[in-house]
Amino acid sequence: MNVNDNIDGAPTNHHHHHQQQYKIDPAMKIGHVSLNISNLSRSLDFYESILGFKRIDRPSRGKALLSVGDNNSSYLVELLQVNTRDANSDNVSRMNSSSRRAGLYHFAILLPERKFLADILQNLGDKRDQIHFDGLADHLVSESIYLRDPDFNGVEIYSDRPRSEWRWKGTQVEMATLPLNTTDLLKEATEKGWKEMPDKTTIGHIHLHVSDIAKAMKFYHEILGLQLTAAISTASFFAADGYHHHIATNTWLGTGIAPASSESIGLNHFSIELSNKEELVRLIDLLFSRHNMSVLRSGSLPDRSVFVRDMDGIKIQVENK
């Protein structure tokens, strides 16, 4: 079906049982992204030394938690080293990016102010021989830099334009992919330059490869209760509380691609953070009782977080602050 035919998806007739209208907690955000990588020290070079994240866990083999600013309690990126047959081979990573399965297209690091985007652009330009650039874009609602990590995972770094400049048509926000005006952006660069990921940096959104747009629509819009904010025939964008998008899904690897794997290089899982325990309980109850989905408790925080999988087996941790 063409998602544009029925923008709102869910029935709006008032005689439908009000249960139909589940909407996710408006304060929902993406909490963290967990990546399977092939070589931890190589990935730390990229995420710490080049991007400026700060490691907050005790060094251990095969795992690292990365945060920003003075935040030592919660992390934005988890790196998990998985055994690939030959961890030093670049081919492992590149092969992975072409294997056609559901999973990560990119995750997006949201900087709190435009000047930080200018600083990191300047810094990445200086280090361009050490990184794989994918491009730059102006999306109307935001300005973005795209790169790849050493395992070829897609990484977007962006800053939002003020919400007052976003243009809405009903429930749909106007987005585009235009050339980034780097001259204008770099005027904002500070004297101090790029030192580290600033305080208040978050994971702004995540963009997924899926096998079927209608199924993605059913899961993220109808079941999870996110609003559809933009749609083309091969991609849909979903958000809570009038954001441009927290989760996007596309079929650009083709429809009917293989299900996600939590073992191969790429996305292990991402988390959706709700504002309180009541919202978490409400969502778990909905998934479990109304949609009969299997909900896995996570061992360490039995009452604060659970795992679910979307229609392609992409693993999502649902947690409360």
C-alpha atoms as a printed R data frame, in Angstrom:
    type eleno elety resid chain resno       x       y      z
1   ATOM     1    CA   MET     A     1   0.000   0.000  0.000
2   ATOM     2    CA   ASN     A     2   1.072   3.563 -0.446
3   ATOM     3    CA   VAL     A     3   1.533   4.963  3.059
4   ATOM     4    CA   ASN     A     4   0.387   8.347  1.799
5   ATOM     5    CA   ASP     A     5  -3.102   6.995  1.179
6   ATOM     6    CA   ASN     A     6  -3.848   6.883  4.847
7   ATOM     7    CA   ILE     A     7  -1.625   9.282  6.684
8   ATOM     8    CA   ASP     A     8  -2.929   8.503 10.123
9   ATOM     9    CA   GLY     A     9  -3.048   4.747  9.806
10  ATOM    10    CA   ALA     A    10  -5.176   4.080 12.857
11  ATOM    11    CA   PRO     A    11  -8.965   4.395 12.615
12  ATOM    12    CA   THR     A    12 -10.174   7.682 13.996
13  ATOM    13    CA   ASN     A    13 -13.909   6.974 14.278
14  ATOM    14    CA   HIS     A    14 -15.049   7.728 17.790
15  ATOM    15    CA   HIS     A    15 -17.092   4.555 18.167
16  ATOM    16    CA   HIS     A    16 -13.898   2.489 17.964
17  ATOM    17    CA   HIS     A    17 -12.809   1.281 21.346
18  ATOM    18    CA   HIS     A    18 -10.468   3.889 22.829
19  ATOM    19    CA   GLN     A    19  -7.803   1.180 23.166
20  ATOM    20    CA   GLN     A    20  -7.168   1.604 19.447
21  ATOM    21    CA   GLN     A    21  -5.603   4.959 20.098
22  ATOM    22    CA   TYR     A    22  -2.510   3.997 22.090
23  ATOM    23    CA   LYS     A    23   0.045   6.772 21.779
24  ATOM    24    CA   ILE     A    24   3.548   6.398 23.108
25  ATOM    25    CA   ASP     A    25   4.741   8.574 25.994
26  ATOM    26    CA   PRO     A    26   5.207  12.035 24.398
27  ATOM    27    CA   ALA     A    27   8.502  12.393 26.296
28  ATOM    28    CA   MET     A    28   9.920   9.260 24.637
29  ATOM    29    CA   LYS     A    29  13.498   9.559 23.364
30  ATOM    30    CA   ILE     A    30  16.114   7.245 21.923
31  ATOM    31    CA   GLY     A    31  18.319   6.320 24.883
32  ATOM    32    CA   HIS     A    32  21.346   4.502 23.482
33  ATOM    33    CA   VAL     A    33  22.546   2.451 20.571
34  ATOM    34    CA   SER     A    34  24.450  -0.813 21.000
35  ATOM    35    CA   LEU     A    35  26.788  -1.822 18.170
36  ATOM    36    CA   ASN     A    36  28.477  -5.102 17.356
37  ATOM    37    CA   ILE     A    37  31.997  -4.294 16.193
38  ATOM    38    CA   SER     A    38  34.964  -6.428 15.179
39  ATOM    39    CA   ASN     A    39  37.877  -4.728 16.950
40  ATOM    40    CA   LEU     A    40  37.379  -2.745 20.151
41  ATOM    41    CA   SER     A    41  40.603  -0.751 20.178
42  ATOM    42    CA   ARG     A    42  40.076   0.299 16.556
43  ATOM    43    CA   SER     A    43  36.513   1.393 17.332
44  ATOM    44    CA   LEU     A    44  37.612   3.298 20.433
45  ATOM    45    CA   ASP     A    45  40.124   5.200 18.305
46  ATOM    46    CA   PHE     A    46  37.217   6.362 16.195
47  ATOM    47    CA   TYR     A    47  34.559   7.028 18.846
48  ATOM    48    CA   GLU     A    48  36.879   8.459 21.522
49  ATOM    49    CA   SER     A    49  39.805  10.027 19.684
50  ATOM    50    CA   ILE     A    50  38.046  11.285 16.556
51  ATOM    51    CA   LEU     A    51  34.426  11.861 17.639
52  ATOM    52    CA   GLY     A    52  35.189  12.788 21.246
53  ATOM    53    CA   PHE     A    53  33.009  10.417 23.266
54  ATOM    54    CA   LYS     A    54  34.176   9.560 26.773
55  ATOM    55    CA   ARG     A    55  34.464   5.993 28.032
56  ATOM    56    CA   ILE     A    56  32.696   5.549 31.377
57  ATOM    57    CA   ASP     A    57  33.045   1.838 32.149
58  ATOM    58    CA   ARG     A    58  36.085   0.082 33.554
59  ATOM    59    CA   PRO     A    59  38.193  -1.209 30.694
60  ATOM    60    CA   SER     A    60  37.154  -4.766 29.940
61  ATOM    61    CA   ARG     A    61  37.823  -7.036 27.041
62  ATOM    62    CA   GLY     A    62  35.366  -6.697 24.279
63  ATOM    63    CA   LYS     A    63  32.988  -4.071 25.637
64  ATOM    64    CA   ALA     A    64  32.890  -0.293 26.136
65  ATOM    65    CA   LEU     A    65  30.263   2.251 27.225
66  ATOM    66    CA   LEU     A    66  30.565   5.769 25.832
67  ATOM    67    CA   SER     A    67  29.032   8.950 27.206
68  ATOM    68    CA   VAL     A    68  29.419  12.741 26.973
69  ATOM    69    CA   GLY     A    69  30.212  15.631 29.274
70  ATOM    70    CA   ASP     A    70  30.098  14.924 32.996
71  ATOM    71    CA   ASN     A    71  27.582  12.137 32.624
72  ATOM    72    CA   ASN     A    72  29.023   9.036 34.233
73  ATOM    73    CA   SER     A    73  25.800   7.182 34.858
74  ATOM    74    CA   SER     A    74  24.137   6.764 31.486
75  ATOM    75    CA   TYR     A    75  25.715   6.020 28.124
76  ATOM    76    CA   LEU     A    76  24.822   6.815 24.511
77  ATOM    77    CA   VAL     A    77  26.858   4.187 22.661
78  ATOM    78    CA   GLU     A    78  27.726   0.635 23.671
79  ATOM    79    CA   LEU     A    79  30.443  -1.166 21.705
80  ATOM    80    CA   LEU     A    80  30.424  -4.976 21.805
81  ATOM    81    CA   GLN     A    81  33.261  -6.889 20.171
82  ATOM    82    CA   VAL     A    82  31.945  -9.972 18.392
83  ATOM    83    CA   ASN     A    83  34.047 -12.780 17.074
84  ATOM    84    CA   THR     A    84  34.428 -12.463 13.365
85  ATOM    85    CA   ARG     A    85  36.652 -14.947 11.620
86  ATOM    86    CA   ASP     A    86  39.334 -12.352 11.020
87  ATOM    87    CA   ALA     A    87  38.922  -9.238 13.107
88  ATOM    88    CA   ASN     A    88  41.738  -7.377 11.381
89  ATOM    89    CA   SER     A    89  40.357  -7.735  7.931
90  ATOM    90    CA   ASP     A    90  38.551  -4.743  6.503
91  ATOM    91    CA   ASN     A    91  36.661  -7.136  4.291
92  ATOM    92    CA   VAL     A    92  34.640  -8.344  7.243
93  ATOM    93    CA   SER     A    93  33.158  -4.891  7.674
94  ATOM    94    CA   ARG     A    94  32.644  -4.166  4.021
95  ATOM    95    CA   MET     A    95  31.100  -7.540  3.357
96  ATOM    96    CA   ASN     A    96  28.759  -6.855  6.211
97  ATOM    97    CA   SER     A    97  27.512  -3.605  4.728
98  ATOM    98    CA   SER     A    98  26.441  -5.428  1.592
99  ATOM    99    CA   SER     A    99  24.775  -8.410  3.254
100 ATOM   100    CA   ARG     A   100  21.127  -7.717  2.714
101 ATOM   101    CA   ARG     A   101  19.504  -8.014  6.099
102 ATOM   102    CA   ALA     A   102  17.420  -5.796  8.338
103 ATOM   103    CA   GLY     A   103  19.307  -3.604 10.782
104 ATOM   104    CA   LEU     A   104  21.136  -0.316 10.999
105 ATOM   105    CA   TYR     A   105  21.137   2.257  8.210
106 ATOM   106    CA   HIS     A   106  22.557   4.878 10.570
107 ATOM   107    CA   PHE     A   107  22.228   6.162 14.098
108 ATOM   108    CA   ALA     A   108  22.232   9.902 14.594
109 ATOM   109    CA   ILE     A   109  24.089  11.904 17.227
110 ATOM   110    CA   LEU     A   110  22.222  15.133 18.009
111 ATOM   111    CA   LEU     A   111  24.401  18.055 19.071
112 ATOM   112    CA   PRO     A   112  22.723  20.685 21.288
113 ATOM   113    CA   GLU     A   113  23.832  23.739 19.245
114 ATOM   114    CA   ARG     A   114  24.803  24.539 15.683
115 ATOM   115    CA   LYS     A   115  28.252  25.861 16.676
116 ATOM   116    CA   PHE     A   116  29.225  22.338 17.775
117 ATOM   117    CA   LEU     A   117  28.313  21.014 14.322
118 ATOM   118    CA   ALA     A   118  30.570  23.691 12.818
119 ATOM   119    CA   ASP     A   119  33.417  22.708 15.148
120 ATOM   120    CA   ILE     A   120  33.164  18.997 14.454
121 ATOM   121    CA   LEU     A   121  32.909  19.585 10.707
122 ATOM   122    CA   GLN     A   122  36.135  21.584 10.883
123 ATOM   123    CA   ASN     A   123  37.770  18.866 12.978
124 ATOM   124    CA   LEU     A   124  36.629  16.009 10.725
125 ATOM   125    CA   GLY     A   125  37.863  17.969  7.722
126 ATOM   126    CA   ASP     A   126  41.316  18.115  9.320
127 ATOM   127    CA   LYS     A   127  41.201  14.359  9.938
128 ATOM   128    CA   ARG     A   128  39.608  13.346  6.661
129 ATOM   129    CA   ASP     A   129  42.402  10.897  5.830
130 ATOM   130    CA   GLN     A   130  41.423   8.880  8.938
131 ATOM   131    CA   ILE     A   131  37.699   8.640  8.269
132 ATOM   132    CA   HIS     A   132  35.200   7.492  5.705
133 ATOM   133    CA   PHE     A   133  32.909  10.418  4.829
134 ATOM   134    CA   ASP     A   134  29.501   9.583  3.412
135 ATOM   135    CA   GLY     A   135  28.296  13.113  2.753
136 ATOM   136    CA   LEU     A   136  26.712  16.296  4.075
137 ATOM   137    CA   ALA     A   137  23.090  17.351  3.899
138 ATOM   138    CA   ASP     A   138  20.584  20.027  4.748
139 ATOM   139    CA   HIS     A   139  17.287  18.344  5.661
140 ATOM   140    CA   LEU     A   140  15.363  21.619  6.267
141 ATOM   141    CA   VAL     A   141  14.625  20.572  9.866
142 ATOM   142    CA   SER     A   142  18.305  19.828 10.516
143 ATOM   143    CA   GLU     A   143  21.855  19.941  9.152
144 ATOM   144    CA   SER     A   144  23.843  16.710  8.977
145 ATOM   145    CA   ILE     A   145  27.247  15.128  8.510
146 ATOM   146    CA   TYR     A   146  27.356  11.436  7.528
147 ATOM   147    CA   LEU     A   147  30.272   9.087  8.112
148 ATOM   148    CA   ARG     A   148  31.087   5.416  8.662
149 ATOM   149    CA   ASP     A   149  32.743   3.905 11.675
150 ATOM   150    CA   PRO     A   150  35.618   1.395 11.202
151 ATOM   151    CA   ASP     A   151  33.083  -1.432 10.749
152 ATOM   152    CA   PHE     A   152  31.182   0.625  8.188
153 ATOM   153    CA   ASN     A   153  28.256   1.311 10.528
154 ATOM   154    CA   GLY     A   154  26.446   4.473  9.433
155 ATOM   155    CA   VAL     A   155  26.871   7.463 11.765
156 ATOM   156    CA   GLU     A   156  25.067  10.781 11.344
157 ATOM   157    CA   ILE     A   157  26.033  13.849 13.381
158 ATOM   158    CA   TYR     A   158  23.502  16.658 13.250
159 ATOM   159    CA   SER     A   159  21.987  19.723 14.808
160 ATOM   160    CA   ASP     A   160  18.346  20.709 14.590
161 ATOM   161    CA   ARG     A   161  17.075  23.959 13.230
162 ATOM   162    CA   PRO     A   162  14.755  25.779 15.665
163 ATOM   163    CA   ARG     A   163  11.343  24.099 15.766
164 ATOM   164    CA   SER     A   164   9.745  27.393 14.792
165 ATOM   165    CA   GLU     A   165  11.372  26.979 11.349
166 ATOM   166    CA   TRP     A   166  10.015  23.474 10.710
167 ATOM   167    CA   ARG     A   167   7.145  23.418  8.243
168 ATOM   168    CA   TRP     A   168   4.221  21.077  8.897
169 ATOM   169    CA   LYS     A   169   1.355  20.036  6.635
170 ATOM   170    CA   GLY     A   170  -1.074  18.529  9.098
171 ATOM   171    CA   THR     A   171   0.844  15.759 10.853
172 ATOM   172    CA   GLN     A   172   3.592  15.593  8.203
173 ATOM   173    CA   VAL     A   173   6.808  17.584  8.491
174 ATOM   174    CA   GLU     A   174   8.597  18.900  5.434
175 ATOM   175    CA   MET     A   175  12.043  17.312  5.055
176 ATOM   176    CA   ALA     A   176  14.389  17.177  2.076
177 ATOM   177    CA   THR     A   177  17.963  16.307  1.212
178 ATOM   178    CA   LEU     A   178  19.717  19.410 -0.045
179 ATOM   179    CA   PRO     A   179  23.394  20.388 -0.175
180 ATOM   180    CA   LEU     A   180  24.728  21.625  3.155
181 ATOM   181    CA   ASN     A   181  25.849  25.255  3.105
182 ATOM   182    CA   THR     A   182  29.238  24.597  4.708
183 ATOM   183    CA   THR     A   183  30.433  28.183  4.242
184 ATOM   184    CA   ASP     A   184  27.533  29.448  6.288
185 ATOM   185    CA   LEU     A   185  27.882  26.673  8.864
186 ATOM   186    CA   LEU     A   186  31.617  27.172  9.383
187 ATOM   187    CA   LYS     A   187  31.015  30.835 10.250
188 ATOM   188    CA   GLU     A   188  29.707  29.482 13.563
189 ATOM   189    CA   ALA     A   189  32.927  27.618 14.390
190 ATOM   190    CA   THR     A   190  34.335  28.652 17.779
191 ATOM   191    CA   GLU     A   191  37.871  29.671 18.677
192 ATOM   192    CA   LYS     A   192  38.129  26.775 21.085
193 ATOM   193    CA   GLY     A   193  37.343  24.300 18.322
194 ATOM   194    CA   TRP     A   194  36.251  20.690 18.737
195 ATOM   195    CA   LYS     A   195  37.453  19.063 21.946
196 ATOM   196    CA   GLU     A   196  34.801  16.507 22.850
197 ATOM   197    CA   MET     A   197  31.147  15.654 22.491
198 ATOM   198    CA   PRO     A   198  29.396  18.458 24.420
199 ATOM   199    CA   ASP     A   199  27.054  18.112 27.383
200 ATOM   200    CA   LYS     A   200  23.415  17.529 26.342
201 ATOM   201    CA   THR     A   201  24.445  15.544 23.259
202 ATOM   202    CA   THR     A   202  21.924  12.721 22.712
203 ATOM   203    CA   ILE     A   203  21.094   9.986 20.241
204 ATOM   204    CA   GLY     A   204  18.528  11.991 18.296
205 ATOM   205    CA   HIS     A   205  17.205   9.240 16.053
206 ATOM   206    CA   ILE     A   206  17.914   5.899 14.476
207 ATOM   207    CA   HIS     A   207  17.292   4.899 10.856
208 ATOM   208    CA   LEU     A   208  16.703   1.218 10.078
209 ATOM   209    CA   HIS     A   209  16.792  -1.063  7.056
210 ATOM   210    CA   VAL     A   210  13.555  -3.103  7.094
211 ATOM   211    CA   SER     A   211  11.990  -5.694  4.800
212 ATOM   212    CA   ASP     A   212   8.533  -4.187  4.369
213 ATOM   213    CA   ILE     A   213   7.201  -0.638  4.837
214 ATOM   214    CA   ALA     A   214   3.629  -1.688  5.662
215 ATOM   215    CA   LYS     A   215   4.874  -4.026  8.403
216 ATOM   216    CA   ALA     A   216   7.107  -1.270  9.776
217 ATOM   217    CA   MET     A   217   4.093   1.016  9.760
218 ATOM   218    CA   LYS     A   218   2.092  -1.532 11.701
219 ATOM   219    CA   PHE     A   219   4.794  -2.011 14.327
220 ATOM   220    CA   TYR     A   220   6.107   1.511 14.880
221 ATOM   221    CA   HIS     A   221   2.877   3.442 14.305
222 ATOM   222    CA   GLU     A   222   0.004   1.137 15.226
223 ATOM   223    CA   ILE     A   223   1.631  -0.962 17.954
224 ATOM   224    CA   LEU     A   224   4.261   1.357 19.478
225 ATOM   225    CA   GLY     A   225   2.048   4.391 18.947
226 ATOM   226    CA   LEU     A   226   4.546   6.727 17.272
227 ATOM   227    CA   GLN     A   227   3.193   9.381 14.931
228 ATOM   228    CA   LEU     A   228   3.985   9.050 11.228
229 ATOM   229    CA   THR     A   229   5.710  12.343 10.375
230 ATOM   230    CA   ALA     A   230   6.862  11.747  6.788
231 ATOM   231    CA   ALA     A   231   6.471   9.051  4.166
232 ATOM   232    CA   ILE     A   232   7.593   8.137  0.693
233 ATOM   233    CA   SER     A   233   6.873   4.767 -0.874
234 ATOM   234    CA   THR     A   234  10.176   3.270  0.320
235 ATOM   235    CA   ALA     A   235  10.646   5.005  3.685
236 ATOM   236    CA   SER     A   236   8.624   6.169  6.680
237 ATOM   237    CA   PHE     A   237   9.540   8.414  9.568
238 ATOM   238    CA   PHE     A   238   8.056   8.133 13.068
239 ATOM   239    CA   ALA     A   239   8.207  10.376 16.129
240 ATOM   240    CA   ALA     A   240   6.813  11.155 19.542
241 ATOM   241    CA   ASP     A   241   5.604  14.619 20.473
242 ATOM   242    CA   GLY     A   242   5.997  16.478 17.200
243 ATOM   243    CA   TYR     A   243   9.693  15.766 16.670
244 ATOM   244    CA   HIS     A   244  10.704  15.350 13.001
245 ATOM   245    CA   HIS     A   245  11.636  11.687 13.612
246 ATOM   246    CA   HIS     A   246  12.965   9.413 16.332
247 ATOM   247    CA   ILE     A   247  12.844   6.283 14.181
248 ATOM   248    CA   ALA     A   248  12.973   5.966 10.398
249 ATOM   249    CA   THR     A   249  12.593   2.792  8.353
250 ATOM   250    CA   ASN     A   250  13.464   2.170  4.710
251 ATOM   251    CA   THR     A   251  13.499  -0.662  2.184
252 ATOM   252    CA   TRP     A   252  16.511   0.638  0.257
253 ATOM   253    CA   LEU     A   253  18.295  -2.723  0.554
254 ATOM   254    CA   GLY     A   254  15.258  -4.278 -1.121
255 ATOM   255    CA   THR     A   255  12.007  -5.728  0.173
256 ATOM   256    CA   GLY     A   256  12.008  -9.132  1.780
257 ATOM   257    CA   ILE     A   257  15.604  -8.858  3.057
258 ATOM   258    CA   ALA     A   258  16.770 -11.321  5.734
259 ATOM   259    CA   PRO     A   259  15.834 -10.705  9.385
260 ATOM   260    CA   ALA     A   260  18.166  -8.830 11.709
261 ATOM   261    CA   SER     A   261  20.923 -10.676 13.520
262 ATOM   262    CA   SER     A   262  22.172  -9.661 16.975
263 ATOM   263    CA   GLU     A   263  25.345 -11.652 16.345
264 ATOM   264    CA   SER     A   264  26.704 -10.068 13.175
265 ATOM   265    CA   ILE     A   265  28.536  -6.736 12.846
266 ATOM   266    CA   GLY     A   266  26.087  -3.844 12.975
267 ATOM   267    CA   LEU     A   267  23.211  -3.080 15.296
268 ATOM   268    CA   ASN     A   268  22.945  -5.181 18.444
269 ATOM   269    CA   HIS     A   269  19.955  -3.176 19.731
270 ATOM   270    CA   PHE     A   270  18.785   0.343 20.427
271 ATOM   271    CA   SER     A   271  16.801   1.673 23.341
272 ATOM   272    CA   ILE     A   272  13.634   3.688 23.669
273 ATOM   273    CA   GLU     A   273  13.549   5.657 26.897
274 ATOM   274    CA   LEU     A   274  10.214   6.489 28.507
275 ATOM   275    CA   SER     A   275   9.877   9.175 31.149
276 ATOM   276    CA   ASN     A   276   8.620   7.042 34.030
277 ATOM   277    CA   LYS     A   277   7.788   3.584 35.256
278 ATOM   278    CA   GLU     A   278   4.009   3.956 34.661
279 ATOM   279    CA   GLU     A   279   4.643   4.567 30.964
280 ATOM   280    CA   LEU     A   280   6.913   1.523 30.846
281 ATOM   281    CA   VAL     A   281   4.317  -0.685 32.532
282 ATOM   282    CA   ARG     A   282   1.607   0.664 30.216
283 ATOM   283    CA   LEU     A   283   3.659  -0.186 27.125
284 ATOM   284    CA   ILE     A   284   4.760  -3.623 28.363
285 ATOM   285    CA   ASP     A   285   1.157  -4.460 29.188
286 ATOM   286    CA   LEU     A   286   0.044  -3.354 25.734
287 ATOM   287    CA   LEU     A   287   2.717  -5.369 23.914
288 ATOM   288    CA   PHE     A   288   2.196  -8.431 26.044
289 ATOM   289    CA   SER     A   289  -1.554  -8.617 26.462
290 ATOM   290    CA   ARG     A   290  -2.970  -6.850 23.440
291 ATOM   291    CA   HIS     A   291  -0.365  -7.821 20.864
292 ATOM   292    CA   ASN     A   292   0.768 -11.088 22.382
293 ATOM   293    CA   MET     A   293   4.405 -10.173 21.824
294 ATOM   294    CA   SER     A   294   7.158 -11.859 23.729
295 ATOM   295    CA   VAL     A   295   8.732  -9.399 26.109
296 ATOM   296    CA   LEU     A   296  12.122 -10.320 27.559
297 ATOM   297    CA   ARG     A   297  13.071  -8.924 30.917
298 ATOM   298    CA   SER     A   298  16.681  -7.850 31.049
299 ATOM   299    CA   GLY     A   299  18.519  -9.538 33.883
300 ATOM   300    CA   SER     A   300  20.147  -6.589 35.565
301 ATOM   301    CA   LEU     A   301  17.181  -4.217 35.775
302 ATOM   302    CA   PRO     A   302  14.145  -6.460 35.996
303 ATOM   303    CA   ASP     A   303  11.609  -3.720 36.553
304 ATOM   304    CA   ARG     A   304  13.149  -0.896 34.589
305 ATOM   305    CA   SER     A   305  13.748  -2.380 31.188
306 ATOM   306    CA   VAL     A   306  12.600  -5.072 28.752
307 ATOM   307    CA   PHE     A   307  13.557  -6.200 25.260
308 ATOM   308    CA   VAL     A   308  11.171  -6.588 22.346
309 ATOM   309    CA   ARG     A   309  11.799  -7.284 18.675
310 ATOM   310    CA   ASP     A   310  10.199  -5.505 15.730
311 ATOM   311    CA   MET     A   311   8.758  -7.339 12.706
312 ATOM   312    CA   ASP     A   312  12.271  -7.889 11.301
313 ATOM   313    CA   GLY     A   313  13.787  -9.127 14.540
314 ATOM   314    CA   ILE     A   314  15.501  -5.804 15.296
315 ATOM   315    CA   LYS     A   315  16.020  -5.777 19.056
316 ATOM   316    CA   ILE     A   316  14.695  -2.808 21.034
317 ATOM   317    CA   GLN     A   317  15.260  -2.205 24.722
318 ATOM   318    CA   VAL     A   318  12.354  -0.326 26.301
319 ATOM   319    CA   GLU     A   319  13.408   1.381 29.510
320 ATOM   320    CA   ASN     A   320  12.424   4.200 31.814
321 ATOM   321    CA   LYS     A   321  14.711   6.938 33.050
